[in-house]
Amino acid sequence: MQDLDVVVCGGGRTGHLNAVLFKQVPGVRVSLLTTRQDVIARHQKSPYGLTALVPDSPPLPARLDTVGHDATLVANADLVILTVPAHVRAAWLRGMVQALPRDKPVYVGAIPGFCGFDWLAEQILAERPNAVIWGMKDVPHTAYDLHPGVSVRMGGAKQVLHVGTHAREGASARTALQRMLQRLYAAPVELLDHYLEITLTPGNPIMHSSVVYGLAGPYSQWHERTFPAPVCWWTDCTELGAYFLARSDEENQRLCKAAEQRLGINLSSVKPLHQEIVEAYGDQVRDPRTLLSVLRSNQAYDAIEAPMVQAAGQPGYVIDKDSRAFQEDVAYGLAVLVEMGRRLNVPLPHIQEIFDWNVDYMQGLRGSALDYFPSTWPA
């Protein structure tokens, strides 16, 4: 089997974990492209490289082939995987576009591929027809307890991995991508028919924003108050947060129906969130009765802390407005849904209410997916 050159972009939890797992596969060269100098320095000093701590299994060590910050790391890549937040993807793509190989197909994708990654990559890679644009519907595994450059802990794994490609990609490129990813992952890899199946899949944009609204919004017990201690996203999810999440999910389903009718496509793979989580995590969900019980009892979600920081000038904690939950999920995820609803004339009252409050809480948008949302969509 031909050797595979993989470059993982981003020094966070997902980047660390995927890099370690890929290095377990024979014939795979793995590079980690990161701007984090601490990751580079610690990997160089460690005799073991990076380590993934896996449930019920011995630790998985991996000495990566290269860890660095120079975009020329992608010069020989077969597969480039962006695991960086959506709000910095544009800068990463622009920084590497001239270094990408020109003499062979190079598969440039995002994990997860939400927030309209296909539209962004189409613009930046417009002059690179050999670049195959793709995205994965969700992360293959949850990951937490990151010690940068040293170790990361693996959480729950998805039972099936779903991958979509930009509409410009042909059948042969799609098949080659599927084979490549199946070589890297143990779970089955299935191809989606349309990239909107990723963009509209209910995930962090509606999940995090709804939970934050339930925790700190105008109807919550912590509105304009500090939290006495950090909280976990899902095990501490409130009934109010679950209510707004359920309403947002219903509106997302209406958005799917409108997109299907307008574009003549099939989005039946975009399932309600309750069903999506139960099917994705299977027996890891201990109580599948309601959306709230699913969130609280999913073992893959255990102990995932919400982004909290010490409150300024007073005791307690507040939700970090600079975190990905706002700068990525609201500005680049929820913003896509709001704009789709506007253009398709689909009322999204709960999503709009949550979006407006979150934008106000984060003191405005520094940038958003509207920077690359196609002006002609849905034509």
Protein Blocks (a to p, Z undefined) as FASTA:
>chain_A
ZZdddddedjbfklmmmmmmmmmpghiacddddfbfklmmmmmmpmnlpadddehiacdd
dddfbdcfbfklmmmpfbdcdfbdfklmmmmmmmmmmmpcfkbccddddddfehhlmmmm
mmmmmmmmkbccdddfbdfbdcehiaehiaccdddddfbdcddddfkbcfklmmmmmmmm
mmmpmbdcdddfbfklmmmpccfklmmmmmmmmmmmmkbmkgoiacfbdcdfklmpcfkl
mmmmmmmmmmmmmmmmmmmmmnopafklpccfklmmmmmnmmmlmblmbmmlmmmmmmkl
goiacdddddehiacddddfkbmklmmmmmmmmmmmmmmmmmnopacfklmmmmmmmmmm
nnpafbdfklmgcfkbcZZ
